[in-house]
Amino acid sequence: MLLLAWLMATRAVLAGWELTPPGDPNRNWAASVTLRGAYDDNFYYTEKNKESGLQFSSDIVLRASVPLERFFMGLNYDYGIIYPRDVRQGGVDETHNVSVSANYTFSPRLTLSLNENFISSFQPQLVQTQAGVPVTLVYAGSYIYDTVGGNLNYALTPRWSLALNGSWDIWRYEVSSVASNNDVEDYQTTLSALYALDQRTTVGINYQYGQNVYLNPGTNNALNGQSDSAYLSVVHRFSPRLSLQLNGGYTIRESGDGTMSSAPSAYGSLAYNYGLDDTISLIIAHALTAASVQVTRLFSTSENTSVALQINHRFTARLRTVADCSYVYSTFSVPVYTFLLTAQEQALTAHLGFNYAFRDWLSVVLDYYYIQLTSDVHGWAYDRNQVSLGVTLSY
């Protein structure tokens, strides 16, 4: 009997790893290959003397999950090859993107979540998040980006709960001249006390501490800094399809040279699910942060106002589309290596993508990207159009 029970349990656990037909939702793993060709009208993201070019890429993506009674782990690995690395000099570039997440339920009252995202690539166009809004960073050179985060939740009572969140981001560049100016580590910790008014509404009191540490922080450690933020939060579900989140508070940031900056902070997020795979999300935010990668050596602090909109829509069972755009207005202050007291920058990004599935295992993807950056800092302004067409084989 014990042997029979063990065999039945083992078969149930391994059932999700069998070679079932493509698109099986009960399978714990998946694999896909995408071959893509892209046209870029401003390969070197310059304001003048633009050079266009073609790039060809292939991506292999592996996904796996381990669902157990109290434990769940997800793994995603993306290996990419891009040619040419440079439209003038040619060459091949390789990218590695690994994402790992794990959740463990100690008890109905205590849960722990951990995640890590490791990226090794060239010329980052990494979508980071500033105050909840995606921002595209562009900087020449091979790099490694690694972010590690964790979340601990404990339910004190049926209405009161405590949450502790932390993250650690690392930037490392391969070229020594770039690394000496831009290698940085960012730390952030948030402590929250949450109270459920009812089944649909939760309010919270939150405190967040952040720190930026540069390999070369500049004169008087001016690029380094730490921030303290306190804010109130409200999350409300109007219905199973419509939800709203609002945060409001104040941030004080101290640069390494002793300069103090302060600003109000705000965040609003509205999400609406109007169909099976149809969603709309809108984010409006204002925050005081460290200056972005592009102007790091000139200023220490950035005050950002941002808006982001994303729409996912399924026209038919085979045709899906995604449209998203973001606008960020940034004011830089606390000058380091510049005679400018302040500077402004506006970043507009837009994306429209289509996916048509001829079969469960075969689909065609078409994407268009537009990026426009206007800046008071000389040499940073540019605009860029990118169009790509690809074929994806999935299992």
N, C-alpha and C positions, 0 to 999 in steps of 0.2 A: 504494500500500500504506500509506504514512504517513497519507494522508487517511482511508482506511478505518479504520485503527487509532484515529485521533483521534475519528472519528465514533462508533465503538463505545465508546470510553472515556467520551466525553461523555454518551452515552445511558445508560451504566451509572451514572454519577454522578447524573444528573438523574432516574433512574427513581423514586427515593424521593420526588420532588416532584410526581408526576403526580396527576391527579384520579381516584383510585381509589375503590372503594366504601367507605362508613363502616366503621371498625373494622379496616382493613387494617393488619396489624402491620409491614409492610415500608415503610410510608409514613413520611417524615421530618418530617411536620408534622401538626398536628391543631388543630381549633377547636371551641369549645363555647360555648353560651349557656344561662345558668340564670336562670329567673325564680322568685322566692321570696317568700313571705309569712311573717312571724314575729310571735309574741306574746311580750312581755317583761313579767313581773309586777313588776319593780323597775327601771324604765328609768333612774333616777338613782342606782342602787346605794346606797340609804340604809338605815340600820338601822330608822328609824321613818318614818311618813307616806309609805309606798311609793306610787308611781304606776305604773300599768300602761299599756301602749300597743301599737299595731301598727306594724310597719315592713314596707315592701316594697322589694325590691332586685332588681337585675339585674346579672349578671356576664358579661363576655365574656372568655374565656380563649383565648390563642393559644400553641401550643407548637411548637417547631421544634428539630431537631438536625442537626448537620453531622458525619457520621462519615467520617473519612478513614483512611488507613493508620496514621499515628502520632498523628493529632490528632482530638479529639472535642470538640464544643461543643454545649451545650444551652441553650435560651432558653425562658423561660416568662413571659408577660405577662398580668396579670389587671387588667381595668378594671371598676370597680364603681360603681353609682349607688344611693344609699339615700335613701328618703323615708318619713317625715319625718326630718330631721336631729335635730329636737327635738319631742317630742310636744306641747309647749306652744306653741312658736313656729313649727313647721313648718320649711320649708326643705329643700333638697336637698344631699346631700353626695356628693362624688366620691372614689374611692380608686384609687391606682395601686400595683401590686405587680409588680416586675420582678426575676426571678431569672436569673442567667447563670452558667454553669459551663463550664470548659474543662480538658481534660487533654491533655498532650503527653508522648509517650515519646521521650526523646532516644536511649536505648539500652535493651537489656534490663535494665540495672542502674540507670538513672536516669530517674525520672518526675517530672513537675510537674503540680500541680492548682491551679486558681484558681477562686474563686467570689465572687459579689456578690449581695446581696439589698437592693433599694431599695424602701421603702414610704412612700407619702404618703397619710395618712388622717386620720380624726377619731376622738377618744375611743378610744385604743388598747386593744384586747384582744389584744395581740400575745403569742403563745406564745413566750417566750424559753426558754432552757435554763440551769438552775442545777444544776451537778454532774450533768448528763445528764438532768434531770427537767424536764418542761414546767411552767412557771409562768405563770399568766395575770395580766398587769398591766392595771390599770384606772386611767386618769387622764384628766380632762377636757381637751379642747383639741385643735386640729389639730396634727399633728406630722409630722416626717420622721424616718425611721429607716433608716440605711444601715449594712450590715455587709459588710466585705471580708475574705476569708480566702485563705490559700494553704498548700500542703503540698508539700514536696520530699522525695523518698525516694531513697536511694542504697544499693545492695547492695554492701557491702565484700567479702564472701565468700558462698559458698552458704548460710551460716548467719547471719552478722552483717550487720546493716543499720542505717543512720542515718536519722532522720526529723526534719525541721524544720517546725513548724506555727506559723502566725501569724494573728491576727485583729485587726480594728479596727472598733469599733462607734461610731456617732454618733447621738445624740438631739438633735433640734432642734424646739422648739415655736414655734407661730405667735404666740400671745398673749404679749406682752412680760413680764407679771407671772409667767406660768408658766415662760417661757424663762429668766428671770433666776435662778430657783430650781432648775431641773431640766435645763438643757442640759448634756450631759456626753459625754465621749469615753472609751471603754474600750479598752485595749490588752492583748493576751495573746500570749505566745510560749512554745512548748514544744519542747524538744530531747529526743529519745529515742534510746537505743541498744538495739536489739532483737536477740535471739538465738533462733533456731529450734532447739528441742530435738529435734523431729522434724517430720513433715509435719502434725501436728495441734496441736502446742503451741509457743507463742512466749512468751518472758519478756522483760521490758524494765526498764531503769533510766531514769527520766524526771525532768526538771527543768522547772518552769513559772514564768514571771515575768508578773505582771499589774499594771496601773496604771489608776487612775481619775482623770480630770482634769475638774473642773467649771468652768463659766463663772464661777460665784460659789461658791467653795469654803467660804464661811463664816468664822467667827472662827478665826484662826491656821491657815487652810487645812485645817480639821479634816475636811472631807468628802473631800478628795483622799486618795489612799492608794496604796500599792504592796504587792505580796505576793510571797513566794517559797515555792514548793512543791516538795518532792521526794517521789517515790513509786515503788513497784515495781508492775509490771503483769504479768498472766498472761492469755493468751488460749488457750483449748482448745476444739477441735472434737471432741465425742464421736462425732458422725456427721455426714453431710452435712445432717442436719435439726436437730441440737441443738448449740448453742455456748454457751460461758461466758466472760465477761470479768471479772477481778477487779483492782482497783487499791487500794493502801494506802500511806499516807504521812503527811506532816506539813506544815502551812502556817503561816507567820509573816507577819502583816500589820502594816504600820506606817502609821498615819494621818498626815495632813499636819501635825498639831500635835505629833507625836512619840510619841503613844500606841501601845503595842505590844499586839497580840493574837495568840494562837496556838491551834491546835486540830488534832487528828488529822483526816485526810481518808480517805474510803473510798468505793469505787464498785463495785457488782456488777451485772452485766447477764446475764440468761439468756434466750435466744431459741430457740424451737422452731417448726419448720415441719412441721405435721402433715397437710398436704394441698397440693393444687395452688395454691390461693390462701388457705390457712388458716394463720395464724400466732398465736403467743402470745409476748409479751415482758414481762419483769419487770425493773424497775430499783430498786435500793436504794442510797442515797447519803448521804454526810455531808460537808459542806464549809464552809469559812470564806470569805465573800465580802464585797463591798461591800453596804451596805444597799439594799433594793429601792427602786423609784421612790416607793412610797407613803409611806415614812417617811424619805426621804432627808434632809429638813431637820432631823430630830430625832436621828438616829444615823448613825454612819459605817460600822459593821461589823455583819454578820449571820452567825450560825452556823446552818446549815440541815440538817435531817434530812428526807429525802424518800423516798417510795415511789411508783412509777408502774407501772400495769398496762395493757396494751393487747392486745385480741383482735380479729383479723380472721377472719371465717368466711363461707364461701360455702355457703348452703343448697342452692341449685340453680344451674343455668347462668345464671339471670336475677336471682336474689335474693342480695344480699350484705349483710353487716352489719359494723359496727365498734363496739366498746365499749372505752372507755378511762376511767381515773380516776387521779387523783394526790392525794397528801396531803403537805403540806409543813409542818413545825414549825420556826419560826424564833425565835431569841433574838437581840435587838438589843443592842448595847453601844457604847461610846465615844460618849456623848451629846454633842450639839452645841448645839442650841437647846432644851433641856428640862431640867427638874429630875429627871426619871426617870433612874435609873442604868442600868436595863435594861428591856426590854419583850419580851413574847412575842406571837407571831402564829401562827395555824393556818389554812391554806388548803386547802380540799377542792374539787376540781373533778371532774365526771363528765360523760360524753358517751355517748349511744347513737344510732347512726345506721343507717338502712336505705336501700338503693338497689335499686330494681327496674327492670330493663331490659325494656320492652315490645318494643323493637327494638334493633338495634345503634346506632341514632341517637337513640332516645327512651327516657328513663328518668325515674323519679320518685324524689325524695330526701326523706326524713323524718328530722329531727334533734331531739334533746332535750339541753339543756345545764343543768347545775346547778352553781352556784358558792356556796360558803359561806366567809366570812372572819370569824374571831373575832380580836380584837386588844385589847391593853392600851391602845393609843393611841386616844384619844377621837375618835369620828367616822369610824373606818375600818371597823368591823364591818358586815357586810351579808350577805344571802343573795339568790339570784336564780335564777329558773327561766325558761328560754327554749325555745320550741317553734317549729319552722319546717317548712314544706312547700314543695317546689319541683319544677319541671320542668326537665330538662336536654335540650337538643338538641345532638348531637355530630356532628362530621364528621372 
